[in-house]
Amino acid sequence: MRLEGVHHVTAITADAPRNVEFYAGLLGLRLVKKTVNQDDPTVYHLFYADEQGDPGSDITFFEYPGARQGRAGAGMVHTVRWRIASEDALDFWQKRLDNHVVSREAGRLTFVDPEGLRHELAVAETDDPPLIADHPEVPAELALQGFDGVRAFSADPGRSREFLEQTLDFDPREGGSWEARGEKRGGLYGYDPAPEGAGIGGAGTVHHVAWASPMEEHEAWRERVAAAGAQVTPIIDRFYFKSVYFREPSGVLFEIATIGPGFATDESLEHLGERLSLPPAFEHLRSQVEPILTPLPNPRETAAAR
């Protein structure tokens, strides 16, 4: 029983239209689902991914308009790392991202989104299938290929080692990191020393990282996490996948999410993300929530018009 790398990363934004412009416009991802936060259906939950909305490529955002600026601290993910194919791709992204770029070194480009969320592009040698979105301004050979992993701040990463290796079956790697690798895909998880001062949740920070589980193993994962002493939620049906949540010993909020049913459950693949999708349990709220959600552009129409 092995986790299939990163399923998705969920962060917070204070400005959904600008968020769409950056992730679906500049980064070339596809807005694959426009729905609501099921724990607070008055706000958006936006999902960006590859063309099919596959786990492993999926960065998501809760929109809280006017949210304060956040700051990553101990027990929080601070960097999201994406795979790309080559140094030529780094050249392309360094030019395209322009003033969002923080630094470049061999095989790696660091940048921030408009709210300060830190990302890295890493030239990755892997047999994992590339997870690519179609975008008229981003050639497929240069596009983002899905997650390579995430890095978090910890005041004492040693206390997480046994849980990561024994409970979640992560494999230790060089540089204080681990890999969750299943039959089809892998993803890295690592720590850096925590900065002084407590972290502040808010715009530009990661809320949680989710790891991918085959559907048939999901309940067993919950039992395994509970047996290790973690405070784990019941299995929650999110309609597009099922989830359990818990904090690993360094304080980072983890989710284990199922691979499937997927985003085409209530929309055709061709039209993913074009309308507000509400799972059946939330459809009765449409007349209440749709008028209060921030109007958003259709990023594919915008790109086609350029």
Residue pairs with C-beta under 8 A, 6 or more apart in sequence:
1 169
1 217
1 220
1 221
1 224
2 169
2 180
2 181
2 182
2 183
3 168
3 169
3 170
3 180
3 182
3 211
3 212
3 213
3 221
3 256
4 55
4 56
4 180
4 181
4 182
4 183
4 184
4 185
4 186
4 211
4 212
4 213
4 214
4 259
5 56
5 128
5 147
5 149
5 180
5 181
5 182
5 185
5 186
5 187
5 211
5 212
6 55
6 56
6 147
6 149
6 150
6 180
6 187
6 209
6 210
6 211
6 212
7 55
7 56
7 58
7 210
7 211
7 212
7 213
7 241
7 255
7 256
7 257
7 259
8 47
8 55
8 58
8 59
8 60
8 209
8 210
8 257
9 58
9 59
9 60
9 77
9 80
9 147
9 150
9 206
9 208
9 209
9 210
10 59
10 60
10 61
10 62
10 206
10 207
10 208
10 209
10 210
10 255
11 59
11 60
11 61
11 62
11 117
11 204
11 205
11 206
11 207
12 61
12 62
12 64
12 67
12 70
12 201
12 202
12 203
12 204
12 205
12 207
13 19
13 46
13 61
13 62
13 63
13 64
13 67
13 115
13 203
13 204
14 63
14 64
14 65
14 66
14 67
14 68
14 115
14 202
14 203
15 63
15 65
15 114
15 115
15 203
16 44
16 46
16 61
16 63
16 65
16 294
16 296
17 294
17 295
17 296
17 297
18 114
19 46
19 61
19 63
19 113
19 114
19 115
20 31
20 46
20 296
20 297
20 299
21 297
21 299
22 113
22 114
23 29
23 31
23 48
23 59
23 61
23 113
24 30
24 31
24 48
24 299
24 300
25 299
25 302
25 303
26 96
26 97
26 100
27 48
27 144
28 133
28 135
28 137
28 138
28 143
28 144
29 48
29 49
29 50
29 57
29 59
29 133
29 135
29 144
30 48
30 49
30 50
30 51
30 53
30 133
30 134
30 135
30 272
30 273
30 300
31 46
31 47
31 48
31 272
31 273
31 299
31 300
32 47
32 48
32 49
32 53
32 58
32 263
32 272
32 273
33 45
33 46
33 47
33 53
33 240
33 263
33 267
33 272
33 273
33 277
34 44
34 46
34 47
34 273
34 274
34 275
34 276
34 277
34 296
35 44
35 45
35 46
35 47
35 276
35 277
35 278
35 279
36 42
36 43
36 44
36 45
36 276
36 278
36 282
36 285
36 289
36 293
37 43
37 44
37 45
37 62
38 45
38 238
38 279
38 282
40 62
41 282
41 285
41 289
42 289
42 292
43 62
43 63
43 64
43 65
43 293
44 61
44 62
44 63
44 293
44 294
45 60
45 61
45 62
46 60
46 61
46 63
47 53
47 58
47 59
47 60
47 263
47 273
48 58
48 59
48 60
49 57
49 58
49 59
49 131
49 133
49 263
50 57
50 131
50 132
50 133
50 146
51 132
51 133
51 134
52 264
52 269
53 262
53 263
53 264
53 272
54 131
54 146
55 212
55 241
55 257
55 259
56 128
56 131
56 146
56 147
56 185
56 187
56 212
57 131
57 133
57 144
57 145
57 146
57 147
59 80
62 207
63 294
64 203
65 294
67 202
67 203
68 200
68 202
68 203
69 115
69 116
69 200
69 202
69 203
69 204
70 116
70 199
70 200
70 201
70 202
70 203
70 204
70 205
71 197
71 199
71 200
71 202
71 205
72 78
72 118
72 153
72 195
72 199
72 205
72 206
73 153
73 194
73 195
73 197
73 198
73 199
73 200
74 153
74 154
74 155
74 194
74 198
74 199
74 250
74 251
75 152
75 153
75 154
75 194
75 199
75 247
75 250
75 251
75 252
76 152
76 153
76 199
76 201
76 205
76 206
76 251
76 252
77 150
77 151
77 152
77 206
77 208
77 209
77 252
78 118
78 151
78 152
78 153
78 192
78 206
79 110
79 118
79 119
79 120
79 150
79 151
80 117
80 118
80 119
80 120
80 147
80 150
80 206
81 119
81 120
81 121
81 122
81 147
81 148
81 149
81 150
81 151
81 188
82 119
82 120
82 121
82 122
82 144
82 145
82 146
82 147
82 148
83 121
83 122
83 123
83 124
83 126
83 128
83 130
83 144
83 145
83 146
83 147
83 148
84 90
84 93
84 121
84 122
84 123
84 124
84 142
84 143
84 144
84 145
85 123
85 124
85 130
85 141
85 142
85 145
86 123
86 141
86 142
87 107
87 123
88 141
88 142
89 121
89 123
89 141
89 142
89 143
90 104
90 107
90 108
90 109
90 121
90 123
92 138
92 139
92 142
93 109
93 111
93 121
93 142
94 101
94 104
94 109
96 137
96 138
97 109
97 111
100 111
100 112
100 113
100 114
101 109
101 110
101 111
102 110
102 111
102 112
102 118
103 109
103 110
104 110
107 122
107 123
108 120
108 121
108 122
108 123
109 120
109 121
110 118
110 119
110 120
111 118
111 119
111 120
111 121
112 118
112 119
112 204
113 119
113 204
115 203
115 204
116 203
116 204
117 204
117 205
117 206
120 148
121 144
122 148
124 145
124 148
126 186
128 146
128 184
128 185
128 186
129 184
129 185
130 143
130 145
130 146
131 145
131 146
132 140
132 143
132 144
132 145
133 143
133 144
134 140
135 143
135 303
136 303
136 304
136 306
137 303
137 306
146 185
147 187
148 187
148 188
149 177
149 179
149 187
149 188
149 189
149 190
150 187
150 188
150 189
150 190
150 206
150 209
151 177
151 189
151 190
151 191
151 192
152 189
152 190
152 191
152 192
152 250
152 252
153 191
153 192
153 193
153 194
153 195
153 199
154 160
154 191
154 192
154 193
154 194
154 250
154 251
154 252
155 193
155 194
155 250
156 250
157 176
157 191
157 250
159 249
159 250
160 191
160 248
160 249
160 250
161 172
163 228
163 230
163 248
163 249
164 170
164 178
164 189
164 248
165 171
165 172
165 178
166 228
167 224
167 225
167 228
167 230
168 180
168 211
168 225
168 248
169 180
170 178
170 179
170 180
170 189
171 178
171 179
171 180
171 181
172 178
173 179
173 188
173 190
175 190
176 190
176 191
177 188
177 189
177 190
177 191
178 188
178 189
178 190
179 186
179 187
179 188
179 189
180 186
180 187
180 188
180 189
180 211
181 187
182 212
182 214
185 212
187 211
189 209
191 250
199 205
201 207
207 253
208 245
208 252
208 253
208 254
208 255
209 252
209 253
209 254
209 255
210 243
210 254
210 255
210 256
210 257
211 254
211 255
211 256
211 257
212 256
212 257
212 258
212 259
213 221
213 256
213 257
213 258
213 259
214 258
214 259
215 242
215 258
215 259
215 260
218 235
218 242
218 244
218 256
218 258
219 235
221 244
221 256
222 232
222 234
222 235
222 244
222 256
225 232
225 244
225 246
225 256
226 232
230 246
230 247
230 248
231 246
231 247
232 244
232 245
232 246
233 243
233 244
233 245
233 246
234 244
235 242
235 243
235 244
236 242
236 243
236 244
236 245
238 257
238 279
239 261
239 265
239 266
239 279
239 280
239 281
240 261
240 262
240 263
240 265
240 279
241 257
241 258
241 259
241 260
241 261
241 262
242 257
242 258
243 255
243 256
243 257
243 258
244 255
244 256
245 253
245 254
245 255
246 253
246 254
247 253
247 254
248 254
263 272
264 272
266 277
266 279
267 273
267 274
267 275
267 277
274 298
274 300
276 286
276 290
276 293
278 285
278 286
278 289
